[in-house]
Amino acid sequence: MATPKTKKTRKSVAAFIAAIPDAGTRRDCRSLVAMMKKATGAPPKMWGTSIVGFGTYQYTYASGRTGDWPLTGFSPRKQNLTLYLMSGFDGMETIRKGLGPHKTGKGCLYVKRIADLDPALLDRLIRLSVQEMRRRHPAS
């Protein structure tokens, strides 16, 4: 059975963020660290080479394969900031409508800049996602 490629590492989150060339992206990442740390009560950890994650839950696929993944996290990608809101977006249409410019994937929120978003609604989305993941995975 294949093992997951992306795992928690001991690399420094602060060094990772400090190495981001764009000052605005660095500022956004620091804001996300504060929001996600508060939402989870967990310190930031590097997952692989480019994901900053908070907390952990264990998933199990239908095949029986298991692994660990952050409750929430983010990655500063070339095109945008990717926020990992693992619960998905069902029932969050009203919040998303007022959030500001963004796109979504199954459990990803893609944004250009945090400053373009309503910070209270972003914080609420993160908190609701973390709460839902804890409800789904109480042993994590």
C-alpha positions as a Markdown table, in Angstrom:
| # | Residue | x | y | z |
|---|---|---|---|---|
| 1 | Met | 0.0 | 0.0 | 0.0 |
| 2 | Ala | 1.4 | 3.5 | -0.9 |
| 3 | Thr | 2.3 | 5.9 | 1.8 |
| 4 | Pro | 1.2 | 9.5 | 1.7 |
| 5 | Lys | 3.7 | 11.9 | 0.1 |
| 6 | Thr | 2.9 | 14.9 | 2.3 |
| 7 | Lys | 3.8 | 14.4 | 6.0 |
| 8 | Lys | 4.5 | 16.6 | 8.9 |
| 9 | Thr | 8.1 | 17.7 | 9.1 |
| 10 | Arg | 10.3 | 19.4 | 11.6 |
| 11 | Lys | 11.1 | 22.4 | 9.3 |
| 12 | Ser | 10.6 | 25.9 | 10.6 |
| 13 | Val | 7.3 | 27.6 | 9.7 |
| 14 | Ala | 8.9 | 31.0 | 10.5 |
| 15 | Ala | 11.8 | 30.3 | 8.2 |
| 16 | Phe | 9.4 | 29.1 | 5.5 |
| 17 | Ile | 7.3 | 32.3 | 5.7 |
| 18 | Ala | 10.4 | 34.5 | 5.9 |
| 19 | Ala | 11.7 | 33.1 | 2.6 |
| 20 | Ile | 8.5 | 34.0 | 0.7 |
| 21 | Pro | 9.7 | 36.7 | -1.8 |
| 22 | Asp | 6.5 | 38.8 | -1.8 |
| 23 | Ala | 6.0 | 41.0 | 1.3 |
| 24 | Gly | 2.2 | 40.9 | 0.9 |
| 25 | Thr | 2.1 | 37.2 | 0.8 |
| 26 | Arg | 4.3 | 37.0 | 3.8 |
| 27 | Arg | 1.9 | 39.3 | 5.7 |
| 28 | Asp | -1.1 | 37.2 | 4.6 |
| 29 | Cys | 0.7 | 34.0 | 5.8 |
| 30 | Arg | 1.3 | 35.6 | 9.2 |
| 31 | Ser | -2.3 | 36.6 | 9.4 |
| 32 | Leu | -3.4 | 33.1 | 8.6 |
| 33 | Val | -1.0 | 31.6 | 11.2 |
| 34 | Ala | -2.7 | 33.8 | 13.8 |
| 35 | Met | -6.2 | 32.9 | 12.7 |
| 36 | Met | -5.6 | 29.2 | 12.3 |
| 37 | Lys | -3.6 | 28.9 | 15.6 |
| 38 | Lys | -6.5 | 30.6 | 17.4 |
| 39 | Ala | -9.1 | 28.4 | 15.7 |
| 40 | Thr | -7.3 | 25.1 | 16.5 |
| 41 | Gly | -5.4 | 25.9 | 19.6 |
| 42 | Ala | -2.5 | 24.1 | 17.9 |
| 43 | Pro | 0.9 | 25.5 | 16.8 |
| 44 | Pro | 1.7 | 25.7 | 13.1 |
| 45 | Lys | 3.7 | 22.8 | 11.6 |
| 46 | Met | 5.2 | 22.3 | 8.2 |
| 47 | Trp | 3.6 | 19.5 | 6.1 |
| 48 | Gly | 5.9 | 18.6 | 3.2 |
| 49 | Thr | 7.7 | 21.5 | 1.7 |
| 50 | Ser | 5.0 | 24.1 | 1.3 |
| 51 | Ile | 1.9 | 23.5 | 3.5 |
| 52 | Val | 1.5 | 25.1 | 7.0 |
| 53 | Gly | -0.9 | 22.9 | 9.0 |
| 54 | Phe | -2.6 | 23.1 | 12.4 |
| 55 | Gly | -3.8 | 20.2 | 14.4 |
| 56 | Thr | -4.1 | 16.7 | 13.0 |
| 57 | Tyr | -6.9 | 14.2 | 12.1 |
| 58 | Gln | -6.6 | 10.7 | 10.8 |
| 59 | Tyr | -8.5 | 9.7 | 7.7 |
| 60 | Thr | -9.3 | 6.3 | 6.3 |
| 61 | Tyr | -10.0 | 5.7 | 2.6 |
| 62 | Ala | -12.5 | 3.0 | 1.4 |
| 63 | Ser | -9.4 | 1.0 | 0.4 |
| 64 | Gly | -8.4 | 0.8 | 4.1 |
| 65 | Arg | -5.4 | 3.2 | 3.6 |
| 66 | Thr | -5.0 | 5.6 | 6.5 |
| 67 | Gly | -3.0 | 8.8 | 7.0 |
| 68 | Asp | -2.8 | 12.0 | 9.0 |
| 69 | Trp | -3.6 | 15.4 | 7.7 |
| 70 | Pro | -4.0 | 18.9 | 9.3 |
| 71 | Leu | -7.4 | 20.0 | 10.6 |
| 72 | Thr | -6.8 | 23.2 | 8.6 |
| 73 | Gly | -3.8 | 24.9 | 6.9 |
| 74 | Phe | -2.6 | 26.9 | 4.0 |
| 75 | Ser | 0.0 | 27.0 | 1.3 |
| 76 | Pro | 1.2 | 30.1 | -0.6 |
| 77 | Arg | 1.1 | 29.0 | -4.2 |
| 78 | Lys | 2.3 | 30.9 | -7.2 |
| 79 | Gln | -1.2 | 31.8 | -8.4 |
| 80 | Asn | -2.9 | 32.2 | -5.0 |
| 81 | Leu | -3.1 | 31.3 | -1.4 |
| 82 | Thr | -4.7 | 27.9 | -0.9 |
| 83 | Leu | -6.5 | 27.5 | 2.4 |
| 84 | Tyr | -7.3 | 23.9 | 3.4 |
| 85 | Leu | -10.8 | 23.9 | 4.9 |
| 86 | Met | -11.2 | 20.1 | 5.1 |
| 87 | Ser | -14.9 | 20.0 | 6.0 |
| 88 | Gly | -15.8 | 21.4 | 2.6 |
| 89 | Phe | -18.3 | 24.2 | 2.0 |
| 90 | Asp | -21.8 | 22.6 | 2.4 |
| 91 | Gly | -24.0 | 25.0 | 4.3 |
| 92 | Met | -21.6 | 27.9 | 4.1 |
| 93 | Glu | -23.1 | 29.7 | 1.1 |
| 94 | Thr | -24.1 | 32.8 | 3.0 |
| 95 | Ile | -20.7 | 33.2 | 4.6 |
| 96 | Arg | -19.0 | 32.7 | 1.2 |
| 97 | Lys | -21.3 | 35.2 | -0.5 |
| 98 | Gly | -20.0 | 38.0 | 1.7 |
| 99 | Leu | -16.4 | 36.8 | 2.0 |
| 100 | Gly | -14.9 | 38.6 | -1.0 |
| 101 | Pro | -13.2 | 37.3 | -4.2 |
| 102 | His | -12.4 | 33.6 | -4.0 |
| 103 | Lys | -12.7 | 30.2 | -5.7 |
| 104 | Thr | -13.3 | 26.8 | -4.1 |
| 105 | Gly | -12.3 | 23.2 | -4.7 |
| 106 | Lys | -13.6 | 20.3 | -2.6 |
| 107 | Gly | -11.8 | 21.4 | 0.6 |
| 108 | Cys | -9.8 | 24.3 | -0.7 |
| 109 | Leu | -10.4 | 28.0 | -0.7 |
| 110 | Tyr | -8.3 | 29.9 | -3.2 |
| 111 | Val | -7.7 | 33.6 | -2.7 |
| 112 | Lys | -5.3 | 36.2 | -4.1 |
| 113 | Arg | -5.0 | 38.4 | -0.9 |
| 114 | Ile | -6.4 | 38.2 | 2.6 |
| 115 | Ala | -6.9 | 42.0 | 2.5 |
| 116 | Asp | -9.6 | 41.5 | -0.2 |
| 117 | Leu | -11.7 | 39.3 | 2.2 |
| 118 | Asp | -13.9 | 40.1 | 5.1 |
| 119 | Pro | -11.7 | 39.0 | 8.0 |
| 120 | Ala | -14.6 | 38.1 | 10.3 |
| 121 | Leu | -16.2 | 35.9 | 7.7 |
| 122 | Leu | -12.8 | 34.2 | 6.9 |
| 123 | Asp | -12.3 | 33.6 | 10.6 |
| 124 | Arg | -15.8 | 32.1 | 10.8 |
| 125 | Leu | -15.2 | 29.8 | 7.9 |
| 126 | Ile | -12.0 | 28.5 | 9.4 |
| 127 | Arg | -13.6 | 28.0 | 12.8 |
| 128 | Leu | -16.6 | 26.2 | 11.4 |
| 129 | Ser | -14.4 | 23.9 | 9.3 |
| 130 | Val | -12.3 | 23.0 | 12.3 |
| 131 | Gln | -15.4 | 22.4 | 14.4 |
| 132 | Glu | -16.8 | 20.1 | 11.8 |
| 133 | Met | -13.6 | 18.1 | 11.3 |
| 134 | Arg | -13.4 | 17.6 | 15.1 |
| 135 | Arg | -17.0 | 16.4 | 15.1 |
| 136 | Arg | -16.3 | 14.0 | 12.2 |
| 137 | His | -13.0 | 12.8 | 13.7 |
| 138 | Pro | -13.4 | 12.9 | 17.5 |
| 139 | Ala | -10.5 | 10.6 | 18.3 |
| 140 | Ser | -8.0 | 12.9 | 16.4 |
